[in-house]
Amino acid sequence: MTDTPSHPDAGGAQPAGIAQPAAIALATAVARLARAERLLLALDFDGTLAPFVDIPKAARMLPAIKAALDRLEALPDTWVAYVSGRPLASLEIVTEADEDALLIGSHGVEIRFGRDGVSVDLSDEERATLDKLGETLGALVDSVPGTRLEVKPVGFGVHYRLLEGDEGAAVVARAYEAAASVSDQLTIRDGKDIIEFSVRGADKGDGIERLREYTHATAVLFAGDDVTDEDGFGVLRPEQGDLGIKVGQGETAAQFRVADERAVATLLTLLADAREAARGESAPTSSPA
Ligand SMILES: O=P(O)(O)OC[C@H]1O[C@H](O[C@H]2O[C@H](CO)[C@@H](O)[C@H](O)[C@H]2O)[C@H](O)[C@@H](O)[C@@H]1O
């Protein structure tokens, strides 16, 4: 946390990891968001809540983030949802989802709202393309030590986090070529040390709109770190009180930017404090990681 004075509307605290006066403006926006009638927190997972690790299934959100989200989820008219590129099954594990969890997986293709869900029924043509894609990309990763194929319900991710320097770019080029030999209709997503090819083209913006509809939220907070999260920022309605937060570097349509997951922890803790106060709950003194 910074020790500089805060804006009168900001509830007396500022998010760490960003410079003034942006920190003051963000703290003010968070204080306003805390007073929303029905609040939806739609959150990207990897690189936003959880630091990157070499083994995807080992990723977990920072403890301070988990604590803040648990507090927020316990409040009335407040929903926490995860909107990720991960397959739903993987997202359930890393978020330690309970039976009420709101999850959007596979970049908007897979949906689980509590016990309700949308199953992904592939057409014969999509299934055939997917099978061929798996064989082709499988052969590629088998030929490049350090790469790994992530199997998803509607596509595949080629992971190359363990490669050095230009080796990653070379694998991406070969993956493009391999995928193009299968189909020119694929949705391609260039993520952080992963290149993904899918036979379905939904995006995180679609997922957020489904969540907005389901929760009847009057305000939405979406935070994300990657290029694929720009689809999410694109459907926000700042004029209605929505808030978009970009985590880390890179061009963005989000209104605000914070440095990293620790700054997200600070922000969510401030939001939990402010919303508990707004909803008349006790606001325990809490310190982020
Ligand atoms: O939309 P997100 O929740 O940010 O998911 C994006 C991808 O996240 C996972 O891969 C990334 O995180 C891994 C664990 O830290 C890391 O090893 C990998 O290099 C990153 O690309 C996940 O495995 C993918 O399926 C998601 O698309």
The ligand as an SDF file (V2000), in Angstrom:
LIG
                    3D

 27 28  0  0  0  0  0  0  0  0999 V2000
   -7.6580  -17.3370  -19.4490 O   0  0  0  0  0  0  0  0  0  0  0  0
   -6.6910  -17.7550  -18.3920 P   0  0  0  0  0  0  0  0  0  0  0  0
   -7.3430  -18.1760  -17.1130 O   0  0  0  0  0  0  0  0  0  0  0  0
   -5.6190  -16.7320  -18.1630 O   0  0  0  0  0  0  0  0  0  0  0  0
   -5.9790  -19.0730  -18.9820 O   0  0  0  0  0  0  0  0  0  0  0  0
   -5.0040  -18.9550  -20.0270 C   0  0  0  0  0  0  0  0  0  0  0  0
   -4.2460  -20.2610  -20.1490 C   0  0  0  0  0  0  0  0  0  0  0  0
   -3.8000  -20.5760  -18.8160 O   0  0  0  0  0  0  0  0  0  0  0  0
   -3.0490  -21.7860  -18.6440 C   0  0  0  0  0  0  0  0  0  0  0  0
   -1.7910  -21.6210  -19.2480 O   0  0  0  0  0  0  0  0  0  0  0  0
   -1.0430  -20.5430  -18.7050 C   0  0  0  0  0  0  0  0  0  0  0  0
   -0.8200  -20.7920  -17.3040 O   0  0  0  0  0  0  0  0  0  0  0  0
    0.0130  -21.9620  -17.0230 C   0  0  0  0  0  0  0  0  0  0  0  0
    0.0730  -22.1240  -15.5090 C   0  0  0  0  0  0  0  0  0  0  0  0
    0.6280  -20.9980  -14.9070 O   0  0  0  0  0  0  0  0  0  0  0  0
    1.3850  -21.7680  -17.6740 C   0  0  0  0  0  0  0  0  0  0  0  0
    2.1980  -22.9230  -17.4610 O   0  0  0  0  0  0  0  0  0  0  0  0
    1.2350  -21.5090  -19.1850 C   0  0  0  0  0  0  0  0  0  0  0  0
    2.4900  -21.1680  -19.7550 O   0  0  0  0  0  0  0  0  0  0  0  0
    0.2710  -20.3550  -19.4420 C   0  0  0  0  0  0  0  0  0  0  0  0
    0.0030  -20.2080  -20.8370 O   0  0  0  0  0  0  0  0  0  0  0  0
   -3.8050  -22.9580  -19.1960 C   0  0  0  0  0  0  0  0  0  0  0  0
   -2.9810  -24.0970  -19.1860 O   0  0  0  0  0  0  0  0  0  0  0  0
   -4.3670  -22.6970  -20.5960 C   0  0  0  0  0  0  0  0  0  0  0  0
   -5.2700  -23.7430  -20.9400 O   0  0  0  0  0  0  0  0  0  0  0  0
   -5.1540  -21.3900  -20.6170 C   0  0  0  0  0  0  0  0  0  0  0  0
   -5.6270  -21.1210  -21.9300 O   0  0  0  0  0  0  0  0  0  0  0  0
  1  2  2  0
  2  3  1  0
  2  4  1  0
  2  5  1  0
  5  6  1  0
  6  7  1  0
  7  8  1  0
  7 26  1  0
  8  9  1  0
  9 10  1  0
  9 22  1  0
 10 11  1  0
 11 12  1  0
 11 20  1  0
 12 13  1  0
 13 14  1  0
 13 16  1  0
 14 15  1  0
 16 17  1  0
 16 18  1  0
 18 19  1  0
 18 20  1  0
 20 21  1  0
 22 23  1  0
 22 24  1  0
 24 25  1  0
 24 26  1  0
 26 27  1  0
M  END
$$$$
